[in-house]
């Protein structure tokens, strides 16, 4: 009998690697989908930080081949009434809690199904470890060729939970949506033309540059990052530390002078 072609599976969690939690999930995957290839996106998501997990997933997932199954577990609501879901978007499949983790990578999903079928869950489900007993089991089924619709009842895509407060401020302005491991400020501001000035946290950063090396070590620099939005960094340093701002800080981008008041933000 011909071997079943297994889908690639990725893992993104806030579990860290000091304990056996990631290993337990991989064990379930290998036991239920022998031969599956597993790729670790990150297990260093800050504890319980759903927004950071959503950003990591959105940064990495689009670069995987179609049909990849992405398991994401940053789940402070584990054991509550929050749903476990299978989401189809962009030719890829996402598995995890319905708590905003998929808001950035699948803003307009093709389909969403609640994980309810017995075959997509362990016989006994721990109320504190759905990563092992629900999401890894569901991912193994999907990797072996099961259709997402087999997981359980359809959920209206528009009903998928969004990140609390959304990426924009109440004034509709642009914000810092992520601070990466280098202290770079990732924003949701679209790339602007040559000569555009950038303000963040009430401070002028200067005109948009091409890359870090366009300024001297220790200087602030604004540029268009690899995700296509404006970012602010300190060459060989941390913009978050220098500016004293974090996620939620307002950013203003425009040609010519930009009012300081419009760019004031505060740490969230």
C-alpha positions as CSV (number, residue, x, y, z in Angstrom):
1,X,0.0,0.0,0.0
2,X,1.3,3.4,-0.9
3,X,2.4,5.7,1.9
4,X,0.2,8.6,2.8
5,X,1.8,12.0,2.0
6,X,1.8,13.9,5.3
7,X,1.4,17.6,5.6
8,X,4.1,19.7,7.2
9,X,3.2,20.7,10.8
10,X,4.6,23.8,12.6
11,X,4.4,24.7,16.3
12,X,4.2,28.1,17.9
13,X,3.8,28.3,21.7
14,X,4.6,30.2,24.9
15,X,5.7,27.0,26.6
16,X,9.5,27.5,26.4
17,X,11.8,24.5,26.2
18,X,12.7,23.9,29.8
19,X,9.8,21.6,30.5
20,X,8.4,18.6,28.5
21,X,5.3,20.3,27.1
22,X,6.6,20.8,23.6
23,X,8.0,17.3,23.6
24,X,4.6,15.9,24.6
25,X,2.9,17.6,21.7
26,X,5.6,16.3,19.3
27,X,5.1,12.8,20.7
28,X,1.4,12.9,20.0
29,X,2.1,14.1,16.5
30,X,4.6,11.4,15.7
31,X,2.4,8.7,17.3
32,X,-0.7,9.6,15.4
33,X,1.0,10.7,12.2
34,X,4.2,8.6,11.9
35,X,6.8,10.3,9.8
36,X,5.4,13.8,10.0
37,X,7.9,16.6,9.7
38,X,7.6,19.2,12.5
39,X,9.0,22.7,12.3
40,X,9.3,24.9,15.4
41,X,8.4,28.5,14.7
42,X,8.9,29.7,18.2
43,X,8.4,28.5,21.8
44,X,9.6,31.7,23.3
45,X,6.4,33.8,22.9
46,X,6.1,35.8,26.1
47,X,3.8,34.0,28.5
48,X,0.1,34.5,27.8
49,X,0.9,37.2,25.2
50,X,-1.6,36.3,22.5
51,X,-0.8,39.4,20.4
52,X,2.9,38.5,20.3
53,X,2.0,34.9,19.3
54,X,-0.3,36.3,16.5
55,X,2.5,38.4,15.2
56,X,5.1,35.6,15.2
57,X,2.6,33.3,13.3
58,X,1.8,36.1,10.8
59,X,5.5,36.6,10.2
60,X,6.4,33.0,9.5
61,X,3.3,31.1,8.2
62,X,3.0,32.8,4.8
63,X,6.4,31.5,3.8
64,X,5.5,27.8,4.3
65,X,4.1,25.7,1.4
66,X,0.4,25.4,0.8
67,X,-1.3,22.7,2.9
68,X,1.0,23.3,5.9
69,X,-0.8,22.7,9.3
70,X,0.2,25.4,11.8
71,X,-0.5,24.7,15.5
72,X,-0.4,27.7,17.7
73,X,-0.9,27.5,21.5
74,X,-0.8,30.8,23.5
75,X,-3.8,30.0,25.6
76,X,-4.5,31.8,28.9
77,X,-8.1,30.7,28.6
78,X,-7.4,27.0,28.5
79,X,-10.2,25.0,30.2
80,X,-12.8,27.7,29.9
81,X,-15.6,28.0,27.3
82,X,-13.3,29.4,24.6
83,X,-13.4,27.3,21.4
84,X,-10.7,25.3,19.8
85,X,-10.8,25.9,16.0
86,X,-9.4,24.8,12.7
87,X,-9.0,27.8,10.3
88,X,-8.4,27.7,6.6
89,X,-6.8,30.8,5.0
90,X,-4.4,31.4,2.1
91,X,-4.2,27.7,1.3
92,X,-2.9,26.9,4.8
93,X,-4.5,25.4,7.9
94,X,-4.3,26.9,11.4
95,X,-5.2,25.0,14.7
96,X,-5.5,26.4,18.1
97,X,-7.7,28.4,20.5
98,X,-10.1,31.0,19.2
99,X,-8.7,33.9,21.2
100,X,-7.1,36.2,18.6
101,X,-4.1,34.1,17.7
102,X,-5.2,33.9,14.1
103,X,-6.4,37.5,13.7
104,X,-3.3,38.7,11.8
105,X,-2.5,35.6,9.7
106,X,-6.1,35.0,8.8
107,X,-8.0,38.3,8.9
108,X,-10.5,37.0,6.3
109,X,-10.5,33.2,6.7
110,X,-11.9,30.9,4.0
111,X,-13.5,28.6,6.7
112,X,-13.5,28.1,10.4
113,X,-14.6,24.8,12.2
114,X,-14.9,24.2,15.9
115,X,-12.8,21.2,17.1
116,X,-15.6,18.9,18.4
117,X,-15.4,15.5,16.7
118,X,-14.1,12.7,18.9
119,X,-11.4,11.7,16.3
120,X,-9.9,15.2,16.7
121,X,-9.5,15.0,20.4
122,X,-7.8,12.6,22.9
123,X,-10.0,10.1,24.7
124,X,-9.3,12.0,27.9
125,X,-8.7,15.7,27.6
126,X,-6.8,17.5,30.4
127,X,-8.5,20.9,31.2
128,X,-5.0,22.5,31.4
129,X,-3.2,21.0,28.4
130,X,-5.3,21.3,25.2
131,X,-2.0,21.7,23.3
132,X,-1.4,18.0,23.8
133,X,-4.9,16.6,24.0
134,X,-6.8,18.7,21.4
135,X,-4.6,20.7,19.1
136,X,-1.8,18.2,18.5
137,X,-4.4,15.4,18.0
138,X,-6.4,17.6,15.5
139,X,-3.2,18.5,13.7
140,X,-2.2,14.9,13.3
141,X,-5.6,14.1,11.8
142,X,-5.2,17.0,9.4
143,X,-1.7,16.1,8.5
144,X,-2.9,12.6,7.5
145,X,-5.4,14.1,5.1
146,X,-8.6,14.7,7.1
147,X,-10.6,17.7,5.9
148,X,-11.0,20.7,8.3
149,X,-14.8,20.3,7.9
150,X,-14.5,16.9,9.7
151,X,-13.3,18.6,12.9
152,X,-16.7,19.8,13.8
153,X,-19.5,22.4,13.1
154,X,-18.7,25.4,10.9
155,X,-18.2,28.7,12.6
156,X,-19.0,32.0,10.9
157,X,-15.6,33.4,9.8
158,X,-16.6,36.9,10.9
159,X,-17.1,35.5,14.4
160,X,-13.5,34.5,14.9
161,X,-12.1,36.3,17.9
162,X,-10.0,39.4,17.1
163,X,-7.1,40.8,19.1
164,X,-8.4,42.9,22.0
165,X,-8.7,46.5,20.9
166,X,-7.3,45.8,17.5
167,X,-4.1,47.2,16.1
168,X,-5.3,50.8,15.8
169,X,-6.0,53.3,18.5
170,X,-9.4,54.7,19.3
171,X,-8.4,57.7,17.2
172,X,-7.9,55.5,14.2
173,X,-4.2,56.3,14.1
174,X,-1.3,53.9,13.5
175,X,0.4,52.1,16.4
176,X,3.3,49.9,17.4
177,X,1.9,46.4,17.2
178,X,5.0,44.4,18.2
179,X,8.4,44.8,19.8
180,X,10.8,42.1,18.6
181,X,13.7,40.5,20.3
182,X,16.1,43.2,19.2
183,X,13.9,46.0,20.6
184,X,12.7,47.1,17.2
185,X,9.3,48.7,17.1
186,X,7.1,47.0,14.4
187,X,4.1,49.2,13.4
188,X,1.0,48.9,11.3
189,X,1.9,52.0,9.3
190,X,2.1,51.5,5.6
191,X,5.3,52.2,3.7
192,X,5.5,55.9,2.7
193,X,7.3,57.7,-0.1
194,X,10.9,59.0,-0.1
195,X,11.3,62.0,2.3
196,X,8.5,60.9,4.7
197,X,9.2,61.8,8.3
198,X,8.5,59.5,11.2
199,X,7.5,60.3,14.8
200,X,6.9,57.8,17.6
201,X,6.4,58.3,21.3
202,X,6.4,62.1,20.8
203,X,9.9,62.0,19.3
204,X,11.1,62.8,15.8
205,X,12.9,59.8,14.3
206,X,13.8,61.3,11.0
207,X,13.2,60.4,7.4
208,X,12.6,56.9,6.3
209,X,15.9,55.1,5.5
210,X,16.7,51.9,3.6
211,X,18.4,49.8,6.3
212,X,20.1,50.0,9.7
213,X,23.6,50.8,8.3
214,X,22.2,54.1,7.0
215,X,22.8,55.6,10.5
216,X,25.7,55.3,12.9
217,X,25.7,52.8,15.8
218,X,23.4,53.9,18.6
219,X,21.3,56.2,16.4
220,X,17.5,55.8,15.8
221,X,16.4,54.8,12.3
222,X,13.0,54.4,10.7
223,X,12.7,52.1,7.7
224,X,10.3,49.8,5.9
225,X,10.7,46.3,7.5
226,X,10.5,42.8,6.0
227,X,6.7,42.8,6.5
228,X,6.2,45.9,4.5
229,X,5.3,48.3,7.3
230,X,7.3,51.1,9.0
231,X,9.6,50.0,11.8
232,X,11.8,52.0,14.2
233,X,15.1,50.7,15.5
234,X,18.4,51.7,17.1
235,X,21.3,50.5,15.2
236,X,23.0,47.9,17.4
237,X,20.6,48.8,20.2
238,X,17.0,48.8,21.4
239,X,14.5,51.4,20.2
240,X,12.0,50.3,22.8
241,X,14.5,51.0,25.6
242,X,15.8,54.3,24.1
243,X,12.3,55.7,23.5
244,X,10.7,54.1,26.5
245,X,7.6,52.9,24.5
246,X,6.1,49.6,23.6
247,X,3.1,48.0,22.0
248,X,0.3,50.5,21.6
249,X,2.5,53.6,21.2
250,X,1.3,55.9,18.4
251,X,3.3,56.5,15.3
252,X,2.9,59.2,12.7
253,X,4.3,59.1,9.2
254,X,4.1,62.0,6.7
255,X,6.0,64.3,4.4
256,X,7.3,67.4,6.2
257,X,6.6,68.3,9.8
258,X,4.4,66.0,11.9
259,X,2.7,67.3,15.0
260,X,4.2,65.9,18.2
261,X,0.9,65.6,19.9
262,X,-0.4,63.2,17.2
263,X,2.4,60.8,17.8
264,X,2.4,60.6,21.6
265,X,1.9,57.0,22.9
266,X,2.3,55.1,26.1
267,X,3.4,51.6,27.0
268,X,0.6,49.1,27.0
